[in-house]
């Protein structure tokens, strides 16, 4: 459970760093997501989850 919480905290830190370092890029990305279809957003999210799961599998 401790590892899960640490992983979530690390994800929050990394996301915060991206927003802090590239605010205009993140604004454009969020605007693109607002204009994208629900299916596109869903497929992108599932793809990102699959890549993350694959990376975890490789590391462990």
Contact map, one row per residue, 1 for C-alpha under 8 A:
111110000000000000000000000000000000000000000000000000000000
111111000000000000000000000000000000000000000000000000000000
111111100000000000000000000000000000000000000000000000000000
111111110000000000000000000000000000000000000000000000000000
111111111000000000000000000000000000000000000000000000000000
011111111100000000000000000000000000000000000000000000000000
001111111110000000000000000000000000000000000000000000000000
000111111111000000000000000000000000000000000000000000000000
000011111111100000000000000000000000000000000000000000000000
000001111111110000000000000000000000000000000000000000000000
000000111111111000000000000000000000000000000000000000000000
000000011111111100000000000000000000000000000000000000000000
000000001111111110000000000000000000000000000000000000000000
000000000111111111000000000000000000000000000000000000000000
000000000011111111100000000000000000000000000000000000000000
000000000001111111110000000000000000000000000000000000000000
000000000000111111111000000000000000000000000000000000000000
000000000000011111111110010000000000000000000000000000000000
000000000000001111111110010000000000000000000000000000000000
000000000000000111111110000000000000000000000000000000000000
000000000000000011111110000000000000000000000000000000000000
000000000000000001111111110000000000000000000000000000000000
000000000000000001111111111000000000000000000000000000000000
000000000000000000000111111100000000000000000000000000000000
000000000000000000000111111110000000000000000000000000000000
000000000000000001100111111111000000000000000000000000000000
000000000000000000000011111111100000000000000000000000000000
000000000000000000000001111111110000000000000000000000000000
000000000000000000000000111111111000000000000000000000000000
000000000000000000000000011111111100000000000000000000000000
000000000000000000000000001111111110000000000000000000000000
000000000000000000000000000111111111000000000000000000000000
000000000000000000000000000011111111100010000000000000000000
000000000000000000000000000001111111000000000000000000000000
000000000000000000000000000000111111100000000000000000000000
000000000000000000000000000000011111110110000000000000000000
000000000000000000000000000000001011111110000000000000000000
000000000000000000000000000000000001111111000000000000000000
000000000000000000000000000000000000111111100000000000000000
000000000000000000000000000000000001111111110000000000000000
000000000000000000000000000000001001111111111000000000000000
000000000000000000000000000000000000011111111100000000000000
000000000000000000000000000000000000001111111110000000000000
000000000000000000000000000000000000000111111111000000000000
000000000000000000000000000000000000000011111111100000000000
000000000000000000000000000000000000000001111111110000000000
000000000000000000000000000000000000000000111111111000000000
000000000000000000000000000000000000000000011111111100000000
000000000000000000000000000000000000000000001111111110000000
000000000000000000000000000000000000000000000111111111000000
000000000000000000000000000000000000000000000011111111100000
000000000000000000000000000000000000000000000001111111110000
000000000000000000000000000000000000000000000000111111111000
000000000000000000000000000000000000000000000000011111111100
000000000000000000000000000000000000000000000000001111111110
000000000000000000000000000000000000000000000000000111111111
000000000000000000000000000000000000000000000000000011111111
000000000000000000000000000000000000000000000000000001111111
000000000000000000000000000000000000000000000000000000111111
000000000000000000000000000000000000000000000000000000011111
